[in-house]
Amino acid sequence: MSEKKHVGLKIETSQALTSIELDSGHKYRRYFTIAFLPAKGSLPSCLCVGNLEQSLDEEKEFYNPAKFYRHEQLWRALVNMLAAYIAFTSIKTGRPLHSIFNAVLNDLYGSKLFRLKLQKLAEAYYNSMRKLEQGVS
């Protein structure tokens, strides 16, 4: 068995739909990154969600995502992530769990600004994904 050093998934800049800086340590700057990989050979297209680490002193980059090939799996992950957000926010703020839950539902349903932001993000991601699927960078 060969001893290959794991370097994470290599993605092109055009494949990264968004990167949100999370933190920086002594060696790496870390980002929450969503990327789209178009179909290639026998592999179908997939959405990648994970941690991108960029070295502060070298030209090294590591992307360690979860790959979603089916939208149903992504939905399950999203629901769990939203539930974790609600619980985490309750723990961090000391507000009751039901209060956070109701505020999140209100934003999802009642906030026109939130819905507009979500719509604009979805349209931008969709357009980027379509270009990548068509082989346009």
Backbone bond lengths (Angstrom), bond angles and torsions (degrees), N, CA, C in turn:
res aa  C-N    CA-C-N  psi(-1)  N-CA   C-N-CA  omega(-1)  CA-C   N-CA-C  phi
1 M - - - 1.448 - - 1.527 108.48 -
2 S 1.310 116.54 129.15 1.466 119.92 -177.90 1.523 110.56 -77.14
3 E 1.306 114.71 149.08 1.468 121.75 178.73 1.525 108.68 -95.43
4 K 1.334 117.38 86.52 1.455 121.48 178.14 1.517 108.96 -93.99
5 K 1.301 115.49 137.28 1.460 120.63 177.62 1.525 108.51 -82.71
6 H 1.339 116.59 126.83 1.461 121.31 -179.92 1.528 109.39 -74.38
7 V 1.315 116.06 126.72 1.462 120.15 -179.11 1.530 112.37 -119.46
8 G 1.334 117.57 4.85 1.452 120.04 -178.71 1.513 111.21 82.27
9 L 1.294 116.33 178.27 1.448 123.70 -179.86 1.525 109.29 -79.10
10 K 1.313 116.37 134.55 1.465 120.90 175.57 1.525 108.46 -92.55
11 I 1.331 116.53 125.12 1.456 120.90 177.65 1.522 108.99 -124.48
12 E 1.318 114.83 152.06 1.461 120.55 174.05 1.525 108.55 -82.57
13 T 1.302 116.20 155.39 1.466 120.86 179.36 1.520 111.06 -56.74
14 S 1.336 117.54 -38.84 1.463 121.33 -178.61 1.528 112.15 -66.42
15 Q 1.340 117.84 -21.19 1.452 121.05 -179.20 1.534 112.40 -81.77
16 A 1.310 117.42 -18.09 1.465 121.36 179.00 1.529 108.60 -79.85
17 L 1.320 116.09 112.78 1.462 120.38 179.91 1.520 111.08 -77.73
18 T 1.324 116.21 -35.21 1.459 120.98 176.82 1.518 109.94 -159.49
19 S 1.301 116.02 149.70 1.461 123.36 172.90 1.521 107.58 -137.63
20 I 1.318 114.84 124.92 1.454 120.75 -179.83 1.527 107.37 -115.42
21 E 1.336 116.70 119.83 1.463 119.38 -178.64 1.521 110.18 -64.97
22 L 1.334 115.00 130.77 1.463 120.89 -179.73 1.513 111.50 -101.39
23 D 1.327 116.27 -57.63 1.455 120.10 -179.34 1.518 109.57 -162.68
24 S 1.301 114.59 172.43 1.454 121.47 175.33 1.515 108.22 -132.42
25 G 1.318 114.33 136.62 1.450 119.84 174.96 1.517 108.79 -105.57
26 H 1.328 116.05 -157.28 1.465 120.32 178.34 1.526 111.66 -76.45
27 K 1.328 116.92 -27.32 1.462 120.72 -175.84 1.525 114.23 -111.10
28 Y 1.339 117.22 -32.86 1.463 120.29 -170.84 1.516 112.83 -132.39
29 R 1.317 114.50 150.44 1.464 123.32 168.12 1.522 105.05 -101.79
30 R 1.344 117.74 131.55 1.456 121.87 -174.31 1.529 111.37 -113.24
31 Y 1.341 114.09 140.00 1.459 121.65 -178.54 1.526 110.66 -132.18
32 F 1.322 116.12 141.27 1.458 121.72 166.35 1.522 104.58 -81.28
33 T 1.316 117.02 119.20 1.462 120.34 -173.86 1.522 111.11 -128.09
34 I 1.323 115.14 132.83 1.461 122.58 173.26 1.523 106.13 -109.55
35 A 1.326 115.51 127.90 1.461 120.74 179.74 1.522 109.48 -131.09
36 F 1.318 115.60 155.78 1.462 121.52 176.82 1.515 108.00 -120.30
37 L 1.327 115.33 125.88 1.459 120.63 176.99 1.519 107.91 -108.82
38 P 1.342 117.32 117.30 1.465 119.13 179.63 1.526 110.75 -68.88
39 A 1.316 115.60 163.24 1.460 120.99 177.72 1.533 108.92 -55.56
40 K 1.339 115.05 140.84 1.464 120.16 -179.23 1.525 107.70 -146.10
41 G 1.323 115.84 115.97 1.455 119.55 -177.89 1.512 110.37 61.45
42 S 1.323 116.88 -125.82 1.467 120.74 -179.90 1.528 112.86 -87.19
43 L 1.335 117.25 -5.68 1.465 120.61 179.67 1.527 110.78 -85.65
44 P 1.332 116.92 128.47 1.465 118.84 176.19 1.527 110.47 -75.25
45 S 1.310 116.39 167.14 1.463 119.97 176.89 1.525 109.47 -63.03
46 C 1.335 115.33 154.81 1.463 119.07 178.59 1.524 110.35 -149.88
47 L 1.312 113.77 157.11 1.457 121.37 174.83 1.519 106.97 -104.41
48 C 1.318 116.32 129.68 1.466 121.67 -178.88 1.525 108.96 -109.59
49 V 1.318 115.30 134.30 1.459 121.41 179.25 1.518 106.86 -131.67
50 G 1.328 116.08 119.47 1.449 116.20 -178.33 1.504 115.04 -176.01
51 N 1.325 113.56 -160.22 1.454 123.49 -173.37 1.531 110.21 -103.05
52 L 1.324 116.29 121.34 1.462 122.32 174.31 1.524 107.01 -105.70
53 E 1.327 115.66 125.07 1.458 120.65 178.51 1.517 108.94 -116.09
54 Q 1.317 116.05 129.11 1.459 122.01 177.12 1.513 108.68 -116.06
55 S 1.334 115.22 128.91 1.451 121.29 -179.71 1.523 109.64 -66.15
56 L 1.329 116.22 140.08 1.460 121.11 178.99 1.525 112.38 -81.83
57 D 1.340 116.87 -24.30 1.460 118.89 -175.76 1.522 114.11 -116.84
58 E 1.313 118.37 -8.47 1.455 121.53 179.37 1.518 109.15 -130.68
59 E 1.316 116.06 172.93 1.462 121.63 177.53 1.526 110.49 -90.64
60 K 1.327 117.75 47.61 1.461 121.20 -179.07 1.520 110.04 -107.83
61 E 1.341 114.14 145.97 1.449 120.77 179.20 1.532 108.08 -144.68
62 F 1.331 116.44 136.80 1.452 122.63 179.49 1.520 108.57 -129.53
63 Y 1.319 116.96 126.47 1.463 121.30 176.30 1.525 107.46 -119.72
64 N 1.322 116.20 117.25 1.458 122.35 -178.03 1.531 109.17 -118.60
65 P 1.331 116.84 87.97 1.458 119.84 -175.76 1.528 113.41 -101.59
66 A 1.318 113.95 165.61 1.461 122.11 161.30 1.523 104.39 -91.81
67 K 1.334 116.97 133.95 1.461 121.08 -179.53 1.523 109.38 -102.75
68 F 1.311 115.15 130.09 1.458 121.17 179.11 1.525 108.43 -113.33
69 Y 1.323 115.21 114.33 1.459 121.23 177.82 1.528 111.22 -96.04
70 R 1.338 116.61 -17.04 1.461 121.35 -179.40 1.527 109.48 -125.92
71 H 1.310 115.84 134.06 1.469 120.37 -177.95 1.527 111.99 -64.77
72 E 1.338 118.32 -25.62 1.465 120.24 178.37 1.531 110.93 -66.75
73 Q 1.319 116.88 -38.18 1.463 120.50 176.86 1.526 110.47 -65.95
74 L 1.313 116.25 -40.97 1.465 120.65 178.62 1.529 110.12 -62.31
75 W 1.331 117.43 -40.26 1.455 120.92 178.89 1.527 110.58 -62.17
76 R 1.331 117.47 -44.56 1.476 121.03 177.86 1.526 110.36 -58.79
77 A 1.326 116.45 -43.43 1.468 120.43 179.70 1.530 110.25 -65.46
78 L 1.317 116.77 -41.16 1.462 121.31 -179.77 1.528 111.61 -63.50
79 V 1.319 117.59 -43.20 1.464 121.39 178.19 1.529 109.96 -61.69
80 N 1.333 116.72 -43.62 1.460 120.36 178.34 1.518 111.41 -65.66
81 M 1.314 117.63 -38.51 1.459 121.77 178.34 1.529 110.69 -65.26
82 L 1.319 116.82 -41.23 1.466 121.31 178.65 1.527 110.53 -65.13
83 A 1.330 116.90 -41.88 1.466 120.21 177.28 1.533 110.38 -63.90
84 A 1.317 116.77 -40.55 1.469 120.31 177.75 1.527 110.39 -64.55
85 Y 1.345 117.21 -39.42 1.464 120.94 176.74 1.526 110.70 -59.53
86 I 1.323 116.78 -45.73 1.467 121.24 -178.90 1.532 110.17 -61.81
87 A 1.322 116.45 -47.15 1.470 120.51 -179.81 1.530 111.23 -64.72
88 F 1.341 117.30 -44.69 1.456 122.40 -179.15 1.531 110.78 -62.88
89 T 1.327 116.55 -43.39 1.460 120.82 178.99 1.528 110.51 -62.86
90 S 1.320 117.55 -39.48 1.468 121.04 177.46 1.527 110.58 -63.00
91 I 1.326 116.59 -44.28 1.469 121.04 178.95 1.532 110.67 -63.15
92 K 1.334 116.59 -46.96 1.466 121.13 -175.54 1.529 113.60 -70.16
93 T 1.339 116.84 -34.54 1.464 119.45 -175.91 1.525 113.19 -97.71
94 G 1.334 116.86 -16.86 1.455 120.13 -176.46 1.517 113.41 78.46
95 R 1.319 117.30 2.18 1.467 120.87 177.20 1.524 109.40 -76.39
96 P 1.319 117.44 149.54 1.463 120.13 179.18 1.530 111.44 -60.76
97 L 1.313 115.29 146.01 1.459 121.79 -178.84 1.525 112.18 -54.77
98 H 1.341 117.21 -45.40 1.464 120.32 -178.45 1.536 111.55 -63.93
99 S 1.323 116.75 -30.21 1.466 120.78 178.55 1.534 110.68 -66.13
100 I 1.319 115.94 -43.93 1.478 120.51 178.40 1.523 109.47 -66.51
101 F 1.323 116.25 -44.64 1.461 121.70 179.82 1.530 110.47 -56.58
102 N 1.331 116.19 -48.27 1.466 120.34 -179.72 1.529 111.64 -64.72
103 A 1.317 117.74 -37.92 1.472 120.94 178.93 1.529 110.81 -65.11
104 V 1.321 116.43 -40.73 1.472 120.25 178.72 1.525 110.44 -65.28
105 L 1.324 116.45 -45.67 1.470 119.27 177.95 1.522 111.34 -61.15
106 N 1.323 116.44 -39.39 1.460 120.58 178.23 1.529 110.88 -62.06
107 D 1.334 116.78 -43.17 1.469 119.99 177.74 1.522 111.29 -63.03
108 L 1.335 116.22 -43.97 1.467 119.98 -179.11 1.522 112.02 -64.06
109 Y 1.318 115.89 -39.23 1.453 119.68 -174.80 1.522 113.76 -97.45
110 G 1.317 116.56 -40.14 1.458 119.53 -168.35 1.514 117.04 -102.98
111 S 1.314 118.41 -13.63 1.461 119.70 -175.77 1.532 110.83 -92.68
112 K 1.317 114.75 110.74 1.463 119.75 179.02 1.528 110.80 -63.72
113 L 1.342 117.61 -38.67 1.468 121.32 179.07 1.525 111.44 -63.60
114 F 1.333 116.48 -40.48 1.460 120.44 178.20 1.530 110.51 -65.13
115 R 1.327 116.20 -45.69 1.473 119.79 179.86 1.527 111.03 -62.64
116 L 1.325 117.58 -38.35 1.460 121.36 178.48 1.533 110.64 -65.90
117 K 1.321 116.46 -42.49 1.464 120.64 177.46 1.530 110.41 -61.96
118 L 1.319 116.47 -45.15 1.462 121.40 179.40 1.528 110.85 -62.26
119 Q 1.326 116.66 -41.45 1.460 121.73 178.84 1.526 110.81 -63.25
120 K 1.329 117.84 -46.02 1.463 121.60 -179.16 1.529 111.52 -65.11
121 L 1.334 116.82 -40.69 1.460 119.95 176.68 1.527 110.83 -63.29
122 A 1.335 116.84 -45.75 1.466 120.98 -179.42 1.533 110.74 -61.06
123 E 1.318 117.42 -42.05 1.466 121.00 179.10 1.527 111.14 -64.40
124 A 1.324 116.70 -42.90 1.470 120.32 179.43 1.531 110.62 -64.78
125 Y 1.329 117.12 -44.13 1.468 120.79 178.61 1.526 110.74 -63.82
126 Y 1.315 116.28 -43.07 1.463 121.24 179.31 1.528 110.66 -59.31
127 N 1.325 116.80 -47.60 1.462 120.49 -179.86 1.528 111.65 -62.30
128 S 1.322 117.13 -40.95 1.466 120.44 177.44 1.524 111.25 -64.70
129 M 1.325 116.76 -43.12 1.464 120.66 179.38 1.522 111.61 -63.14
130 R 1.318 116.61 -42.77 1.477 120.81 178.97 1.531 110.21 -60.65
131 K 1.331 117.64 -44.71 1.469 120.93 178.75 1.529 111.15 -61.00
132 L 1.339 116.15 -43.72 1.467 119.92 179.15 1.520 111.19 -65.07
133 E 1.321 117.95 -39.53 1.469 122.18 178.16 1.525 110.29 -63.40
134 Q 1.328 117.42 -34.09 1.454 121.94 -178.35 1.520 112.06 -87.36
135 G 1.349 116.45 0.16 1.457 120.23 178.39 1.507 114.97 80.17
136 V 1.341 116.41 19.43 1.461 121.84 178.86 1.530 107.98 -103.06
137 S 1.324 117.33 125.82 1.481 120.25 179.18 1.492 111.57 -94.21
